[in-house]
Amino acid sequence: MSSPDDKECVNWEDVACAGDDIFNVWFGNPELQWAKVAWQKLREAGLTTYGSEIERHVVLCRLLVFGGIYHDFCRMAWDEWPDRPYGYMAEELELDHFILGRLYERLPDKCKDDEIKPFDALEPVVEAERSAVVSALLDGFGSETALYMSLLNSQKTHDEEDEADAASSGEPDSLRGYMWVSEGCYSTR
């Protein structure tokens, strides 16, 4: 078993290429700024460190569910449906099929007789990390309201040229978006 001193960290810079694809919903990608801040919240919660290749894959799965959470919020708050399955989001991450299979085998609710193809294991393995990521985001932002507001403001740009584009993205359904956060940021997939 590795000690905390032996742990390495997946920094945003390590996953920036994948992050650019995952957080690519709005014109000009203003959500990337939110993603970087929120990834730091996950880092502060210890969810971006690893001591083995299997643990590194778990961290990368957290990145994927983190992206899934953002996409789910876009569906709930703006009725914006980015069609990015986890397999698509994972392309830049070069995940190992064998390690995904081992992670799938560890899932408590899988059937022992399941015969599963490598990337069919991806979604349940990724979704197994949702509650830890949601908890870290809630703790990191300080409250449901603060997390909701950070998500709501993530599509806004600070560049005056893009203000008209951000404004044209539509009014959010504030109640539906807030209720989704308050109900634990469940998957809408």
Residue pairs with C-beta under 8 A, 6 or more apart in sequence:
2 51
2 52
4 49
6 51
7 49
7 50
7 51
8 49
8 50
8 51
8 56
9 43
9 48
9 49
9 50
10 48
10 49
10 50
10 56
10 59
10 60
10 63
11 43
11 48
12 19
12 35
12 36
12 39
12 40
15 60
15 63
15 92
15 93
17 92
18 63
18 89
18 90
18 91
18 92
18 93
19 32
19 35
19 36
19 39
19 63
19 67
20 29
20 32
21 84
21 88
21 89
21 91
21 92
22 35
22 63
22 64
22 66
22 67
22 70
22 84
22 89
23 29
23 31
23 32
23 34
23 35
23 67
23 70
24 31
24 82
25 31
25 70
25 71
25 74
25 80
25 82
25 155
26 155
26 165
26 166
26 169
27 162
27 165
27 166
27 169
28 157
28 159
28 162
28 165
30 154
30 155
30 156
30 157
30 158
30 162
30 166
31 70
31 154
31 155
33 154
34 70
34 150
34 151
34 153
34 154
35 66
35 67
35 70
35 154
37 150
38 66
38 137
38 140
38 141
38 150
39 48
39 63
39 66
40 140
41 136
41 137
41 139
41 140
41 141
42 48
42 62
42 66
42 133
42 136
42 137
42 140
43 49
44 136
44 140
45 135
45 136
45 139
45 140
47 59
47 62
47 132
47 133
47 136
48 59
48 62
49 55
49 59
50 56
50 58
50 59
53 96
53 99
54 99
54 102
54 103
57 95
57 96
57 99
57 100
57 103
58 103
58 129
60 90
60 93
60 95
61 103
61 125
61 126
61 128
61 129
62 129
62 132
62 133
63 93
64 86
64 89
64 90
64 93
64 122
64 126
65 126
65 127
65 129
65 130
65 133
66 133
67 84
67 89
68 86
68 89
68 126
68 127
68 130
68 187
68 189
69 130
69 133
69 134
69 137
69 185
70 151
70 154
71 82
71 84
72 180
72 185
72 186
72 187
72 188
72 189
73 151
73 177
73 180
73 181
73 185
74 80
74 81
74 82
75 81
75 188
76 173
76 176
76 177
76 179
76 180
76 188
77 151
77 152
77 172
77 173
77 174
77 176
77 177
77 180
78 155
78 169
78 170
78 172
78 173
78 177
79 170
79 173
80 169
80 170
85 123
85 189
86 122
86 123
86 126
87 119
87 122
90 119
90 122
95 122
97 118
97 119
100 118
100 119
100 121
100 122
100 125
101 116
101 118
101 121
103 121
103 125
103 128
104 110
104 116
104 121
104 124
104 125
107 124
107 125
107 128
110 124
123 189
127 187
130 185
130 187
131 184
134 184
134 185
137 147
137 185
138 144
138 147
141 147
141 150
144 178
144 181
144 182
145 178
147 181
148 177
148 178
148 181
148 182
151 177
151 181
152 172
152 174
152 177
155 166
155 169
156 166
157 163
157 165
157 166
180 186
180 188
